[in-house]
């Protein structure tokens, strides 16, 4: 068998927008902190979201100014209360639209204080702290938001799985919760203790073995995915 990361304790990072990968900041196996920049993308989608934000901001400023003018005119008796209420209504509509596009921009990782005037920069950041255990992106790639492939997989590796192959004659001896001792090719003299977490219900038709997953504590990161 071999060591693998705990698939119940990982986060897969997918692209939320289409675009061109400008720079990848991390490599496979790197440890990253939550919020750390993983990659940057130039995206026309983000540029559109940013333009909508700037447009909504401008409309809100105009609606606010119109409401303030309408309030002054109403207080001075120059205009009717209806005109003032209409200006208030337009301001509330502009505010609601501004809040909506601001939230959309925030969801997609955009900033309302971007340095570039186009707002096309999209930053992919680590959602959790952990190790990069899968990396499927390189500088220069073109990404699509509907791509089913994840860009990164992050796992903290404080717990890992040992996936063992059990011969058919030994299946009856294995049960969920059974204690297990694991040795690896890397550390042949060291034993790692764990428990059987999962037992497959299907045998591999080519090898006639059954896959068993054993949960192992890995606080010092001694066990690394891929070890046999």
C-alpha positions as CSV (number, residue, x, y, z in Angstrom):
1,X,0.0,0.0,0.0
2,X,1.0,3.7,0.2
3,X,0.4,6.8,2.3
4,X,-2.1,9.3,1.0
5,X,-3.6,12.5,2.3
6,X,-6.9,12.4,4.2
7,X,-9.5,13.2,1.5
8,X,-12.0,14.1,4.3
9,X,-9.7,16.9,5.4
10,X,-8.7,18.8,2.3
11,X,-9.9,21.8,0.4
12,X,-9.9,21.9,-3.4
13,X,-9.4,25.3,-5.0
14,X,-11.2,25.9,-8.3
15,X,-11.1,29.0,-10.6
16,X,-14.1,31.2,-10.2
17,X,-13.4,33.2,-13.3
18,X,-11.9,32.7,-16.7
19,X,-8.6,34.2,-17.6
20,X,-4.8,33.9,-18.3
21,X,-2.6,32.7,-15.4
22,X,0.0,35.4,-14.9
23,X,2.0,33.9,-12.1
24,X,2.0,30.8,-9.8
25,X,3.5,31.5,-6.4
26,X,3.7,28.0,-4.9
27,X,5.0,24.6,-5.8
28,X,3.8,21.1,-5.0
29,X,4.6,20.2,-1.4
30,X,4.8,23.8,-0.2
31,X,3.3,24.7,3.1
32,X,0.9,27.7,2.8
33,X,-0.8,29.9,5.4
34,X,-4.5,30.7,5.2
35,X,-4.9,33.8,2.9
36,X,-1.5,33.3,1.3
37,X,-1.4,34.2,-2.4
38,X,-1.3,31.1,-4.6
39,X,-1.6,32.5,-8.1
40,X,-2.7,35.6,-10.1
41,X,-4.9,35.7,-13.1
42,X,-5.7,38.4,-15.6
43,X,-9.4,38.1,-16.2
44,X,-11.9,39.9,-18.4
45,X,-14.6,38.6,-16.1
46,X,-13.0,40.5,-13.2
47,X,-12.7,43.6,-15.4
48,X,-16.4,43.5,-16.1
49,X,-17.3,43.1,-12.4
50,X,-15.0,46.0,-11.6
51,X,-16.5,48.2,-14.2
52,X,-20.0,47.4,-12.9
53,X,-18.7,48.4,-9.4
54,X,-17.3,51.7,-10.6
55,X,-20.5,52.5,-12.6
56,X,-22.7,51.7,-9.5
57,X,-20.5,53.8,-7.4
58,X,-20.9,56.7,-9.8
59,X,-24.7,56.3,-9.9
60,X,-24.8,56.2,-6.1
61,X,-22.8,59.5,-5.8
62,X,-25.2,61.2,-8.3
63,X,-28.3,59.9,-6.5
64,X,-26.9,61.0,-3.2
65,X,-26.2,64.5,-4.5
66,X,-29.7,64.7,-6.1
67,X,-31.3,63.7,-2.8
68,X,-29.3,66.3,-0.9
69,X,-30.3,69.0,-3.4
70,X,-33.9,67.9,-3.3
71,X,-33.8,68.0,0.5
72,X,-32.5,71.6,0.5
73,X,-35.1,72.7,-2.1
74,X,-37.9,71.0,-0.1
75,X,-36.8,72.7,3.1
76,X,-36.7,76.0,1.3
77,X,-40.2,75.5,-0.1
78,X,-39.0,75.6,-3.7
79,X,-40.0,72.0,-4.5
80,X,-42.7,69.6,-3.4
81,X,-42.4,66.8,-0.9
82,X,-43.1,64.4,-3.8
83,X,-39.9,65.5,-5.5
84,X,-38.0,64.9,-2.3
85,X,-39.5,61.4,-1.8
86,X,-38.7,60.5,-5.4
87,X,-35.1,61.5,-4.9
88,X,-35.0,59.4,-1.7
89,X,-36.3,56.4,-3.6
90,X,-33.8,56.8,-6.4
91,X,-31.0,57.0,-3.8
92,X,-32.2,53.8,-2.1
93,X,-32.3,52.0,-5.5
94,X,-28.8,53.2,-6.3
95,X,-27.5,52.1,-2.9
96,X,-29.0,48.6,-3.2
97,X,-27.4,48.2,-6.6
98,X,-24.1,49.4,-5.3
99,X,-24.2,47.0,-2.4
100,X,-25.1,44.1,-4.8
101,X,-22.2,44.7,-7.2
102,X,-19.8,45.3,-4.3
103,X,-20.8,41.9,-2.8
104,X,-20.4,40.2,-6.2
105,X,-16.9,41.7,-6.6
106,X,-16.0,40.6,-3.1
107,X,-17.3,37.0,-3.7
108,X,-15.0,36.7,-6.7
109,X,-12.0,37.9,-4.8
110,X,-11.9,41.4,-6.3
111,X,-10.9,44.5,-4.4
112,X,-12.6,47.9,-4.3
113,X,-9.2,49.5,-4.0
114,X,-7.4,47.9,-6.9
115,X,-4.1,49.5,-8.0
116,X,-4.7,48.8,-11.7
117,X,-7.5,50.9,-13.3
118,X,-8.9,48.0,-15.2
119,X,-9.6,45.8,-12.2
120,X,-8.8,42.7,-14.2
121,X,-6.5,41.2,-11.5
122,X,-7.8,38.0,-9.8
123,X,-5.9,36.6,-6.9
124,X,-6.2,33.0,-5.8
125,X,-5.6,32.7,-2.1
126,X,-5.3,29.7,0.2
127,X,-8.6,29.1,2.0
128,X,-6.9,27.1,4.8
129,X,-3.4,26.5,6.1
130,X,-1.7,23.3,4.9
131,X,0.4,21.7,2.3
132,X,-0.1,21.8,-1.5
133,X,-0.8,18.2,-2.2
134,X,-2.1,18.7,-5.7
135,X,-1.2,21.4,-8.3
136,X,-2.8,21.5,-11.7
137,X,-1.9,25.0,-12.9
138,X,1.1,26.6,-14.4
139,X,2.1,30.1,-15.6
140,X,0.6,30.9,-19.0
141,X,-2.3,28.6,-18.8
142,X,-5.8,29.7,-19.9
143,X,-8.5,29.0,-17.4
144,X,-12.3,28.6,-17.8
145,X,-14.6,29.1,-14.9
146,X,-16.6,26.0,-15.9
147,X,-13.6,23.8,-15.9
148,X,-14.2,20.7,-13.6
149,X,-10.5,20.4,-12.7
150,X,-9.3,22.0,-9.5
151,X,-6.2,24.2,-9.5
152,X,-4.9,23.2,-6.1
153,X,-5.6,20.8,-3.3
154,X,-4.6,21.8,0.2
155,X,-4.3,19.4,3.2
156,X,-3.0,20.0,6.7
157,X,-1.4,16.5,6.7
158,X,-1.8,16.2,10.5
159,X,-3.7,13.1,9.7
160,X,-3.0,10.8,6.8
161,X,-4.3,7.6,5.4
162,X,-2.4,4.4,4.7
163,X,-4.2,2.6,1.9
164,X,-3.3,-1.0,2.2
165,X,-4.1,-3.9,-0.2
166,X,-5.5,-7.0,1.6
167,X,-5.4,-10.4,-0.1
168,X,-8.8,-12.2,-0.3
169,X,-7.7,-14.9,2.1
170,X,-7.1,-12.2,4.8
171,X,-10.3,-10.2,4.4
172,X,-12.1,-11.9,7.2
173,X,-9.4,-10.8,9.6
174,X,-9.9,-7.1,9.0
175,X,-12.7,-5.1,10.5
176,X,-13.4,-1.3,10.9
177,X,-11.8,-0.1,14.1
178,X,-9.1,-2.8,14.0
179,X,-5.7,-1.7,15.3
180,X,-3.0,-1.5,12.7
181,X,0.8,-1.1,12.7
182,X,2.3,0.5,9.6
183,X,5.9,0.5,8.4
184,X,7.2,2.3,5.4
185,X,10.1,1.9,3.0
186,X,11.4,5.2,4.2
187,X,11.4,4.3,7.9
188,X,11.6,0.5,7.9
189,X,12.5,0.3,11.6
190,X,9.7,2.7,12.8
191,X,6.2,1.5,13.4
192,X,3.2,3.9,13.1
193,X,0.0,3.0,14.9
194,X,-3.5,3.6,13.5
195,X,-7.0,2.2,13.1
196,X,-8.8,0.8,10.2
197,X,-11.1,3.6,9.0
198,X,-12.7,2.2,5.9
199,X,-12.9,-1.1,4.1
200,X,-13.8,-1.4,0.4
201,X,-16.8,-3.5,-0.5
202,X,-15.3,-4.4,-3.9
203,X,-12.2,-6.3,-4.8
204,X,-9.8,-5.1,-7.5
205,X,-10.7,-7.5,-10.4
206,X,-7.1,-7.5,-11.7
207,X,-5.3,-8.2,-8.4
208,X,-8.0,-9.7,-6.3
209,X,-7.1,-7.5,-3.3
210,X,-9.3,-5.3,-1.2
211,X,-8.4,-1.7,-0.4
212,X,-8.3,-0.8,3.3
213,X,-7.8,2.8,4.6
214,X,-6.1,3.3,7.9
215,X,-6.1,6.6,9.7
216,X,-2.7,7.7,11.1
217,X,-1.8,10.6,13.2
218,X,1.0,12.6,11.6
219,X,1.7,15.6,13.9
220,X,5.4,16.0,12.8
221,X,4.6,15.4,9.1
222,X,6.9,12.4,9.0
223,X,4.5,10.5,6.8
224,X,4.3,12.0,3.3
225,X,1.7,11.3,0.6
226,X,3.2,8.9,-1.9
227,X,5.3,6.9,0.5
228,X,5.0,3.1,0.1
